[in-house]
Amino acid sequence: MLPLDPSADIGRRAWVPCPQCNDHEDCAVCQAGRNCRDHWRYLLSNVGSLLHLQCSNCTHLWAHQTGFGAGTATATS
């Protein structure tokens, strides 16, 4: 298990499923799309819509592209 990142702050959280432990799968709150008090992730940083996260359960680190917000505009013809 990785140590908790030094920049992890409980005040900066995101509700994104962890790709490693999938701890949200049996949670009715998560399945309903609501912010669960147990299955949140540390939001370490972001660059536009790319989030850098750490799981509060298994401490897995990963990047997640939200496809929402800054940097997601696409050209149309």
Secondary structure, DSSP 8 states (H G I E B T S, - for coil): -----TT--TTSEE----TTT-TTTT-HHHHTT---SSS-EEEEEEETTEEEEEETTT--EEEEE---STT------
